[in-house]
Amino acid sequence: MVALATMNEKAFVPSLLEAPTEATVSEIPSKKSQTQPAQARANYTIDTVRRLKQTLKKSDELFFLIGTDAFHDIATWHQPEALFRECKFIVASRPGFSLADVANALPETLRPRSEVTKPFAKQAAKGDLVLPGATVHLLENVHQNISATAIRDAVAAKRSLTKFVDPAVAEYIKKMGLYRNR
């Protein structure tokens, strides 16, 4: 999809950094014989970030850009605390999310106590949130109605994707049957 979305942008070069890898037969838990075909292994964000960091210098900083709606589920991701150790986050604020919402989305071990976040429940998500183990920079005034969540919801509701993605990407999503089971 990245290749389709960027095919008319000569300055963009798609990367295979997040492409699924095949697990070796010995990595697949099974009681079947060793002749079973290899299967795709789960590709977690923490794995991608660690692979990317291997290409950087020690002095480089890595930032993870994400929308507030997706950040809301960050605590449920695979190894979320490790992800916060590996990079700093830039969270693009969306209407309706407060600073407390951002703080409360953090994994429980990194989250401030509720009495600390309560005063920020009505404050717009802006500024920086610097806590032991987590740095979150809030990118305000992002008024894009495009998000992965909106795209998945549109597919599930069988609505057009043309306001969200390039027509070639919309056709690919339809052809491959992606995001139908939301």
Contacts in CASP RR format, 6 or more apart in sequence:
PFRMAT RR
TARGET T0000
AUTHOR 0000-0000-0000
METHOD contacts of the structure
MODEL  1
MVALATMNEKAFVPSLLEAPTEATVSEIPSKKSQTQPAQARANYTIDTVR
RLKQTLKKSDELFFLIGTDAFHDIATWHQPEALFRECKFIVASRPGFSLA
DVANALPETLRPRSEVTKPFAKQAAKGDLVLPGATVHLLENVHQNISATA
IRDAVAAKRSLTKFVDPAVAEYIKKMGLYRNR
1 169 0 8 1.000
1 172 0 8 1.000
1 173 0 8 1.000
2 14 0 8 1.000
2 15 0 8 1.000
3 14 0 8 1.000
4 166 0 8 1.000
4 168 0 8 1.000
4 169 0 8 1.000
4 172 0 8 1.000
5 165 0 8 1.000
5 166 0 8 1.000
5 168 0 8 1.000
5 169 0 8 1.000
6 12 0 8 1.000
6 13 0 8 1.000
6 14 0 8 1.000
7 168 0 8 1.000
17 48 0 8 1.000
17 51 0 8 1.000
17 52 0 8 1.000
18 43 0 8 1.000
18 48 0 8 1.000
19 43 0 8 1.000
20 40 0 8 1.000
20 41 0 8 1.000
20 43 0 8 1.000
21 40 0 8 1.000
21 41 0 8 1.000
21 43 0 8 1.000
22 38 0 8 1.000
22 39 0 8 1.000
22 40 0 8 1.000
22 41 0 8 1.000
23 38 0 8 1.000
23 39 0 8 1.000
23 40 0 8 1.000
23 41 0 8 1.000
24 38 0 8 1.000
25 34 0 8 1.000
25 36 0 8 1.000
25 38 0 8 1.000
26 34 0 8 1.000
27 41 0 8 1.000
28 36 0 8 1.000
28 38 0 8 1.000
28 39 0 8 1.000
30 36 0 8 1.000
42 78 0 8 1.000
44 77 0 8 1.000
44 78 0 8 1.000
44 79 0 8 1.000
45 64 0 8 1.000
45 77 0 8 1.000
45 78 0 8 1.000
45 83 0 8 1.000
46 77 0 8 1.000
46 78 0 8 1.000
46 79 0 8 1.000
46 82 0 8 1.000
46 83 0 8 1.000
46 86 0 8 1.000
49 62 0 8 1.000
49 64 0 8 1.000
49 83 0 8 1.000
49 86 0 8 1.000
49 87 0 8 1.000
50 86 0 8 1.000
52 62 0 8 1.000
53 62 0 8 1.000
53 86 0 8 1.000
53 87 0 8 1.000
56 62 0 8 1.000
61 87 0 8 1.000
61 88 0 8 1.000
62 86 0 8 1.000
62 87 0 8 1.000
62 88 0 8 1.000
63 87 0 8 1.000
63 88 0 8 1.000
63 89 0 8 1.000
63 90 0 8 1.000
63 137 0 8 1.000
64 83 0 8 1.000
64 87 0 8 1.000
64 88 0 8 1.000
64 89 0 8 1.000
64 90 0 8 1.000
65 90 0 8 1.000
65 92 0 8 1.000
65 139 0 8 1.000
66 74 0 8 1.000
66 89 0 8 1.000
66 90 0 8 1.000
66 91 0 8 1.000
66 92 0 8 1.000
67 91 0 8 1.000
67 92 0 8 1.000
67 93 0 8 1.000
67 94 0 8 1.000
67 142 0 8 1.000
67 147 0 8 1.000
68 91 0 8 1.000
68 92 0 8 1.000
68 93 0 8 1.000
68 94 0 8 1.000
68 97 0 8 1.000
68 101 0 8 1.000
68 102 0 8 1.000
68 125 0 8 1.000
69 94 0 8 1.000
69 97 0 8 1.000
69 147 0 8 1.000
69 149 0 8 1.000
70 147 0 8 1.000
70 148 0 8 1.000
70 149 0 8 1.000
71 89 0 8 1.000
71 91 0 8 1.000
71 102 0 8 1.000
71 105 0 8 1.000
72 97 0 8 1.000
72 101 0 8 1.000
72 105 0 8 1.000
73 105 0 8 1.000
74 80 0 8 1.000
74 83 0 8 1.000
74 105 0 8 1.000
74 106 0 8 1.000
74 107 0 8 1.000
75 105 0 8 1.000
75 106 0 8 1.000
75 107 0 8 1.000
75 108 0 8 1.000
75 111 0 8 1.000
77 83 0 8 1.000
80 107 0 8 1.000
81 107 0 8 1.000
81 109 0 8 1.000
81 110 0 8 1.000
81 133 0 8 1.000
84 106 0 8 1.000
84 107 0 8 1.000
84 110 0 8 1.000
84 133 0 8 1.000
84 134 0 8 1.000
84 135 0 8 1.000
85 133 0 8 1.000
88 135 0 8 1.000
88 136 0 8 1.000
88 137 0 8 1.000
89 134 0 8 1.000
89 135 0 8 1.000
89 136 0 8 1.000
89 137 0 8 1.000
90 136 0 8 1.000
90 137 0 8 1.000
90 138 0 8 1.000
90 139 0 8 1.000
91 102 0 8 1.000
91 125 0 8 1.000
91 136 0 8 1.000
91 137 0 8 1.000
91 138 0 8 1.000
91 139 0 8 1.000
92 139 0 8 1.000
92 142 0 8 1.000
92 144 0 8 1.000
93 124 0 8 1.000
93 125 0 8 1.000
93 126 0 8 1.000
93 138 0 8 1.000
93 139 0 8 1.000
93 140 0 8 1.000
93 141 0 8 1.000
93 142 0 8 1.000
94 142 0 8 1.000
94 147 0 8 1.000
95 143 0 8 1.000
97 124 0 8 1.000
97 125 0 8 1.000
98 120 0 8 1.000
98 121 0 8 1.000
98 122 0 8 1.000
98 123 0 8 1.000
98 124 0 8 1.000
98 125 0 8 1.000
99 117 0 8 1.000
99 120 0 8 1.000
99 123 0 8 1.000
99 124 0 8 1.000
99 125 0 8 1.000
99 126 0 8 1.000
99 127 0 8 1.000
99 129 0 8 1.000
99 138 0 8 1.000
100 117 0 8 1.000
100 118 0 8 1.000
100 119 0 8 1.000
100 120 0 8 1.000
100 121 0 8 1.000
100 123 0 8 1.000
101 121 0 8 1.000
101 125 0 8 1.000
102 125 0 8 1.000
102 129 0 8 1.000
102 136 0 8 1.000
102 138 0 8 1.000
103 111 0 8 1.000
103 112 0 8 1.000
103 116 0 8 1.000
103 117 0 8 1.000
103 120 0 8 1.000
103 129 0 8 1.000
103 131 0 8 1.000
104 111 0 8 1.000
104 114 0 8 1.000
104 117 0 8 1.000
106 112 0 8 1.000
106 131 0 8 1.000
106 134 0 8 1.000
106 136 0 8 1.000
110 131 0 8 1.000
110 132 0 8 1.000
110 133 0 8 1.000
110 134 0 8 1.000
111 117 0 8 1.000
112 131 0 8 1.000
124 140 0 8 1.000
125 138 0 8 1.000
125 140 0 8 1.000
126 138 0 8 1.000
126 140 0 8 1.000
127 137 0 8 1.000
127 138 0 8 1.000
127 140 0 8 1.000
128 135 0 8 1.000
128 136 0 8 1.000
128 137 0 8 1.000
128 138 0 8 1.000
129 135 0 8 1.000
129 136 0 8 1.000
129 137 0 8 1.000
129 138 0 8 1.000
130 136 0 8 1.000
145 163 0 8 1.000
146 163 0 8 1.000
146 164 0 8 1.000
150 164 0 8 1.000
151 161 0 8 1.000
151 164 0 8 1.000
151 165 0 8 1.000
151 173 0 8 1.000
151 179 0 8 1.000
152 179 0 8 1.000
152 182 0 8 1.000
153 182 0 8 1.000
154 160 0 8 1.000
154 161 0 8 1.000
154 164 0 8 1.000
155 161 0 8 1.000
155 173 0 8 1.000
155 178 0 8 1.000
155 179 0 8 1.000
155 180 0 8 1.000
155 182 0 8 1.000
156 179 0 8 1.000
156 180 0 8 1.000
156 181 0 8 1.000
156 182 0 8 1.000
160 170 0 8 1.000
161 169 0 8 1.000
161 170 0 8 1.000
161 173 0 8 1.000
161 174 0 8 1.000
162 170 0 8 1.000
164 170 0 8 1.000
165 173 0 8 1.000
172 178 0 8 1.000
173 179 0 8 1.000
END
